[in-house]
Amino acid sequence: MEQPFQKPPASYLDIFHSAQAKLVEGDIDEGRRILSQAIEAGAGEQDIQDFVWYMKGTEAYLNKDEVALQEAIENVQQPVNVGILQNFLSKLQSGQELNYSQDYGQGKL
């Protein structure tokens, strides 16, 4: 008997991009929820831990957690992602209202 087609589970990156889309739209609560799922999906994959730290840093920014964001910055190796996280940290430290779309766009992409 032929097995019905089953869509493979979404990868951490697909989930992250879904979270990012919600964050850009301004739906911070839903974006944060989906981002948490992306972190969980990538947590067990050793070869992507640098990106998992980047996602954790993004989550820390959304949660206004400077300590966790600083930890993520120290653990991320990819220069573009470090730059984005440093921009997030600068925005947190400025005391200004967070705007993911604007603050993300400040990174050297």
One Martini backbone bead per residue (centre of mass of N, CA, C, O) as a GRO file, in nm:
protein
  109
    1MET     BB    1   0.096   0.036   0.023
    2GLU     BB    2   0.069   0.363  -0.022
    3GLN     BB    3   0.202   0.643   0.096
    4PRO     BB    4   0.131   0.932   0.201
    5PHE     BB    5   0.197   1.244   0.175
    6GLN     BB    6   0.458   1.409   0.366
    7LYS     BB    7   0.545   1.680   0.506
    8PRO     BB    8   0.807   1.812   0.608
    9PRO     BB    9   0.947   1.952   0.848
   10ALA     BB   10   1.028   2.240   0.953
   11SER     BB   11   1.278   2.433   0.964
   12TYR     BB   12   1.437   2.661   1.148
   13LEU     BB   13   1.452   2.867   0.909
   14ASP     BB   14   1.155   2.875   0.835
   15ILE     BB   15   1.061   2.965   1.112
   16PHE     BB   16   1.229   3.221   1.133
   17HIS     BB   17   1.102   3.361   0.882
   18SER     BB   18   0.820   3.372   1.005
   19ALA     BB   19   0.897   3.546   1.243
   20GLN     BB   20   1.014   3.783   1.085
   21ALA     BB   21   0.756   3.860   0.939
   22LYS     BB   22   0.597   3.932   1.195
   23LEU     BB   23   0.793   4.150   1.298
   24VAL     BB   24   0.773   4.338   1.051
   25GLU     BB   25   0.453   4.371   1.089
   26GLY     BB   26   0.431   4.398   1.429
   27ASP     BB   27   0.395   4.094   1.547
   28ILE     BB   28   0.549   4.028   1.829
   29ASP     BB   29   0.411   3.793   1.974
   30GLU     BB   30   0.416   3.594   1.734
   31GLY     BB   31   0.715   3.618   1.668
   32ARG     BB   32   0.816   3.517   1.943
   33ARG     BB   33   0.680   3.240   1.932
   34ILE     BB   34   0.818   3.140   1.670
   35LEU     BB   35   1.111   3.184   1.757
   36SER     BB   36   1.105   2.972   1.979
   37GLN     BB   37   1.065   2.737   1.779
   38ALA     BB   38   1.330   2.776   1.623
   39ILE     BB   39   1.519   2.729   1.858
   40GLU     BB   40   1.419   2.445   1.923
   41ALA     BB   41   1.477   2.322   1.635
   42GLY     BB   42   1.805   2.402   1.655
   43ALA     BB   43   1.934   2.303   1.929
   44GLY     BB   44   2.038   1.997   1.826
   45GLU     BB   45   2.222   2.142   1.605
   46GLN     BB   46   2.557   2.177   1.596
   47ASP     BB   47   2.609   2.329   1.305
   48ILE     BB   48   2.402   2.593   1.419
   49GLN     BB   49   2.478   2.752   1.686
   50ASP     BB   50   2.531   3.035   1.583
   51PHE     BB   51   2.231   3.083   1.497
   52VAL     BB   52   2.102   3.027   1.765
   53TRP     BB   53   2.234   3.268   1.904
   54TYR     BB   54   2.103   3.476   1.724
   55MET     BB   55   1.813   3.407   1.801
   56LYS     BB   56   1.854   3.462   2.104
   57GLY     BB   57   1.925   3.760   2.065
   58THR     BB   58   1.656   3.841   1.943
   59GLU     BB   59   1.490   3.756   2.184
   60ALA     BB   60   1.627   3.944   2.389
   61TYR     BB   61   1.545   4.203   2.254
   62LEU     BB   62   1.233   4.153   2.273
   63ASN     BB   63   1.276   4.119   2.605
   64LYS     BB   64   1.485   4.327   2.715
   65ASP     BB   65   1.773   4.146   2.747
   66GLU     BB   66   2.089   4.239   2.790
   67VAL     BB   67   2.238   3.992   2.899
   68ALA     BB   68   2.151   3.788   2.676
   69LEU     BB   69   2.253   3.960   2.441
   70GLN     BB   70   2.550   3.966   2.521
   71GLU     BB   71   2.591   3.661   2.511
   72ALA     BB   72   2.527   3.629   2.214
   73ILE     BB   73   2.749   3.812   2.103
   74GLU     BB   74   2.983   3.630   2.224
   75ASN     BB   75   2.876   3.360   2.040
   76VAL     BB   76   2.887   3.504   1.775
   77GLN     BB   77   3.063   3.489   1.453
   78GLN     BB   78   2.893   3.628   1.251
   79PRO     BB   79   2.932   3.950   1.156
   80VAL     BB   80   2.646   4.035   1.070
   81ASN     BB   81   2.502   3.929   1.329
   82VAL     BB   82   2.660   4.093   1.529
   83GLY     BB   83   2.573   4.370   1.421
   84ILE     BB   84   2.274   4.337   1.477
   85LEU     BB   85   2.298   4.284   1.783
   86GLN     BB   86   2.438   4.554   1.845
   87ASN     BB   87   2.201   4.725   1.755
   88PHE     BB   88   2.004   4.615   1.956
   89LEU     BB   89   2.163   4.704   2.206
   90SER     BB   90   2.168   5.006   2.149
   91LYS     BB   91   1.862   5.039   2.157
   92LEU     BB   92   1.819   4.946   2.444
   93GLN     BB   93   2.020   5.160   2.574
   94SER     BB   94   1.856   5.419   2.470
   95GLY     BB   95   1.530   5.379   2.543
   96GLN     BB   96   1.393   5.325   2.298
   97GLU     BB   97   1.173   5.220   2.092
   98LEU     BB   98   1.104   4.933   1.950
   99ASN     BB   99   1.199   4.832   1.596
  100TYR     BB  100   1.264   4.575   1.419
  101SER     BB  101   1.277   4.669   1.126
  102GLN     BB  102   1.468   4.906   1.181
  103ASP     BB  103   1.689   4.767   1.359
  104TYR     BB  104   1.768   4.550   1.154
  105GLY     BB  105   1.840   4.755   0.915
  106GLN     BB  106   2.111   4.865   1.065
  107GLY     BB  107   2.263   4.656   0.953
  108LYS     BB  108   2.536   4.513   0.776
  109LEU     BB  109   2.410   4.377   0.471
   0.00000   0.00000   0.00000
